[in-house]
């Protein structure tokens, strides 16, 4: 499969698996391979290892303002404070 076909149009791509099965490593690999073939803006959330030239985000507000970019979220649920009754309806 040609990696570039995944990024021809806006889409949501998820990597789902059991804990410690290599999801993050696959994401790092895909970004590295993609960066060899194309230029793009990259935003990340929750990664343990920073990616060169990526901009880290820390909130949903930052996430909502991103356009025309690749967003890599690791531990996506960490963006949401589900214990806060005021915040929960906004999700």
C-alpha positions in Angstrom: 0.0 0.0 0.0 1.2 3.5 -0.9 1.4 5.5 2.3 0.7 8.8 0.5 -2.8 7.5 -0.4 -3.8 7.7 3.2 -3.2 11.5 3.1 -4.8 12.4 -0.2 -7.9 13.8 1.5 -8.9 14.8 5.0 -9.5 11.8 7.1 -9.4 10.3 10.6 -7.0 7.4 11.1 -7.0 5.4 14.3 -4.5 2.8 15.5 -6.2 0.5 17.9 -4.7 -2.5 19.7 -4.0 -3.9 23.2 -1.7 -2.2 25.6 2.0 -2.5 24.8 1.3 -3.8 21.3 3.3 -1.1 19.5 0.7 1.5 18.5 2.9 4.4 19.3 5.9 2.9 17.5 3.8 2.4 14.4 2.7 6.1 14.6 6.4 7.2 14.9 7.3 5.0 11.9 4.4 6.4 9.8 5.3 10.0 10.5 9.0 9.3 9.8 8.1 7.6 6.4 5.7 10.3 5.5 8.2 13.1 6.3 10.5 11.5 3.7 7.8 11.9 1.0 6.0 15.1 1.9 6.0 18.4 3.8 3.3 18.9 6.4 2.5 20.6 9.7 2.5 18.1 12.6 0.9 18.6 16.0 1.2 16.0 18.7 -0.4 15.3 22.0 0.7 12.8 24.7 3.8 11.4 23.1 6.5 10.2 25.4 9.2 10.9 22.8 9.2 14.3 21.0 9.2 14.4 17.2 11.5 16.8 15.4 9.6 19.8 14.0 6.3 18.8 15.7 4.3 21.3 17.8 3.0 19.9 21.0 -0.5 20.7 22.1 -2.0 20.4 25.6 -5.7 21.1 25.3 -8.9 20.6 23.3 -8.9 24.3 22.6 -5.6 24.0 20.8 -6.8 21.0 19.0 -9.9 22.7 17.7 -7.9 25.5 16.1 -5.6 23.2 14.0 -6.2 23.2 10.2 -4.5 21.5 7.3 -2.2 19.5 9.4 -1.5 16.0 10.7 -2.4 15.6 14.4 -1.0 12.7 16.3 -2.7 12.0 19.6 -1.4 9.3 21.9 -3.5 8.5 24.9 -6.3 10.5 23.4 -8.5 10.1 26.5 -6.1 12.3 28.4 -7.5 15.3 26.6 -10.8 14.9 28.3 -11.5 15.6 32.0 -14.5 13.2 32.4 -14.6 13.7 36.1 -15.5 17.4 35.8 -19.3 17.8 35.5 -19.0 21.3 34.1 -16.5 20.3 31.4 -18.1 17.0 30.4 -21.1 18.5 28.5 -18.7 20.5 26.3 -17.2 17.2 25.0 
